[in-house]
Structures are given as C-alpha cells and as structure tokens.
Amino acid sequence: QVQLVESGGGLVQAGGSLRLSCAASGSTASTTVLGWYRQAPGKQRELVARIHRAGSTTYADSVKGRFTISRDNAKNTAYLQLNSLKPEDTAVYYCSAGSISYPADYWGQGTQVTVSS
C-alpha cells in the first residue's frame, strides 16, 4: 500500500509561483513513477507532469516551460514547481504514484491551487 501526503497549495496572483510537495510511503515498485494531475471544476482530471525514479519526465503541453517536476529518491518525495501561474491553472492538484505499467495507481488527497487574475 502507498500513502501520499501533499502540501504547498494556496492562493497566488497571476504570474506568481508555488511549490507543491508529495511525500510517498510504500514499496519501491509502487513509487517508481510519481506524478501530478489536476482537476478544475467541471473538467476531467488531467496529467500535469510525472517523473520516473531514474529522472525521466513527462509534461502536459499547457505547462511546459512553466512547471518543473523533480523528486528526491532518498526521501521518496516529489515536487512540482509552478511558475508564471495563470488563472487557468486553478484546480485541485493530486499527487499520484505507481509502476511503469500503472503510473497512477495511488492518489493523494489533493491540494487546492487558486490563481487570481
């Protein structure tokens, strides 16, 4: 079983920055891939970024160049640095964990990010 604890959400003005953290506990195999998804009101949950234990990353086109995902394998923690935030980035951000085959098998409770214009 994997537990994910997120922190770092909040309210920020457009153009501002936030840093989200996700501390994972559980088996190494189940935390091979750590990721961030988001869900805005009335919309489907979508991938923001994910990172493999070896360091390879994937980003949604909408956040490339603005968001950066990283991880500290020793702490089994993933981070998401959000820069140049836009009102359309407003959403609940969820941390995910999983294997290569099932990269989003476990979910955190979510953290709210609100960007005001």
C-alpha positions in Angstrom: 0.0 0.0 0.0 1.2 3.5 -0.8 0.3 6.7 1.1 0.8 10.1 -0.5 0.7 13.3 1.5 0.6 16.6 -0.4 1.4 20.1 0.7 2.0 23.5 -0.7 -1.2 24.6 -2.4 -2.7 28.1 -1.9 -3.8 31.3 -3.4 -1.5 33.3 -5.6 -1.8 36.1 -8.1 -1.3 35.5 -11.8 2.4 35.4 -12.6 3.3 34.1 -9.2 4.8 30.8 -8.1 4.1 27.9 -5.8 5.8 24.7 -4.9 3.9 21.5 -4.2 5.4 18.6 -2.3 4.2 15.0 -2.2 5.7 12.6 0.3 5.2 9.0 -0.6 5.5 5.9 1.6 5.3 2.4 0.3 7.1 -0.1 -1.8 9.8 0.9 -4.2 8.0 -0.7 -7.1 4.8 1.2 -6.4 6.5 4.5 -6.3 8.6 4.1 -9.5 6.6 6.8 -11.1 5.5 9.9 -9.2 3.2 12.4 -10.8 0.9 15.3 -10.5 -2.6 15.6 -12.0 -5.1 18.4 -11.7 -8.8 18.7 -11.9 -10.6 22.0 -12.4 -14.4 22.4 -11.6 -16.5 20.7 -14.3 -13.4 19.2 -16.0 -11.8 15.9 -16.2 -8.6 15.1 -14.2 -5.6 15.6 -16.4 -1.9 14.8 -16.3 0.3 17.8 -15.4 3.7 16.0 -15.1 5.3 12.8 -14.0 8.8 11.6 -13.2 10.4 8.2 -13.2 12.7 7.2 -10.4 15.6 7.4 -12.9 14.7 11.0 -13.7 12.9 11.0 -17.0 9.9 13.4 -17.1 6.7 14.0 -19.0 4.8 17.3 -19.1 1.4 18.4 -20.4 1.9 20.9 -23.3 0.0 23.5 -21.3 2.6 23.6 -18.5 5.9 23.1 -20.5 8.4 25.8 -19.7 6.4 27.0 -16.6 6.2 23.9 -14.3 9.1 21.7 -13.2 8.7 18.3 -11.6 11.5 16.8 -9.6 12.0 14.1 -7.0 14.2 13.2 -4.1 14.5 9.4 -4.1 16.1 9.3 -0.7 13.0 11.0 0.7 10.6 9.4 -1.8 9.2 12.8 -2.3 8.1 14.6 -5.5 8.0 18.3 -6.0 6.2 20.4 -8.5 7.5 24.0 -9.0 4.7 26.1 -10.6 6.0 29.4 -12.1 4.2 32.0 -14.3 0.9 30.9 -13.0 -2.3 31.7 -14.9 -5.9 31.7 -13.8 -6.5 28.7 -15.9 -4.1 26.7 -13.7 -6.6 26.9 -10.9 -7.5 23.4 -9.9 -7.1 20.7 -7.2 -3.7 19.2 -7.8 -3.4 15.5 -7.0 -0.2 13.5 -6.4 0.0 10.1 -7.9 2.2 7.1 -7.6 2.6 3.8 -9.4 4.7 1.5 -11.6 5.7 1.9 -15.2 2.7 -0.2 -16.3 0.2 1.6 -14.0 1.8 5.1 -13.2 -1.2 6.5 -11.4 -2.3 3.5 -9.2 -2.4 5.6 -6.0 -3.6 9.0 -5.2 -3.2 11.7 -2.7 -6.0 13.7 -1.1 -5.4 16.7 -3.3 -4.3 20.3 -2.7 -6.1 23.4 -4.0 -4.2 25.9 -6.2 -6.1 29.1 -6.9 -4.6 31.7 -9.2 -6.3 35.1 -9.2 -6.2 37.5 -12.2 
